[in-house]
Amino acid sequence: MKKLIAIIGFVTILSANSILFAQEEARSPLYDYSELQLNSTDTIPGFEDQDNKLKITGTIFYNDGVTPAKDVIIYIYQPNAEGSFETQKNNDKKYITHRAWVKTDADGKYTFYTFIPGAPYVPLTFPRTRGMKQILPVIKEPGKPEYDFDAFIFDDDPAISSRCRKKLDRIGYKGMLSLVKKEDMYVATKDIVISQSNPSHIAVAAL
């Protein structure tokens, strides 16, 4: 039983991505934006109505960790406050309701205003078990194909066991968010270092 609980976090990320991939068409939903409307700040739909408001902000650097990466597009999508992915339809295309896009500015900076999502149920567990809370990012560097970045998960999430944390450390996982409460909002600072060649994305769920 302890072993099952220890791997629940990894299964959760895998199952959530599988559901979403089944919904997506050939073209990535990252491209469902108008280039003219993108800037370094965006807000998730329904943000104002959420109890656990969240600001994710930081700088994107190239792989030297010093040079800011300008004009990098970051797309995020996430479950609602109950842990379910809400969908809508437009021109016969289904898409995730809670999503947003930013393009880094000249200093590589970006900011999302969103909310802390609920944790989805882990499939094939009895009794039904809640997994990790997560926000899923996709990165598009200028002139390169988009790629998935490590899912953003929360350092204070009780679903992340000590065994899970050790595995994340071993694989070089980079998506952990540490939250600070500032007035009526949680704030997470997340700097990201990207490769100037082909990225080597670590699939946390594969372990």
Secondary structure by P-SEA (a helix, b strand, c coil): caaaaaaaaaaaaaaaaaaaaaaccccccccccccccccccccccccccccbbbbbbbbbbcccccccccbbbbbbbbcccccbbbbbbcccbbbbcccbbbbbcccccccccccbbbbccccccccccccbbbbbbbbbcccbbbbbcccbbbcccccccaaaaaaaaaacccbbbbbbbcccbbbbbbbbbbbcccccccccccc
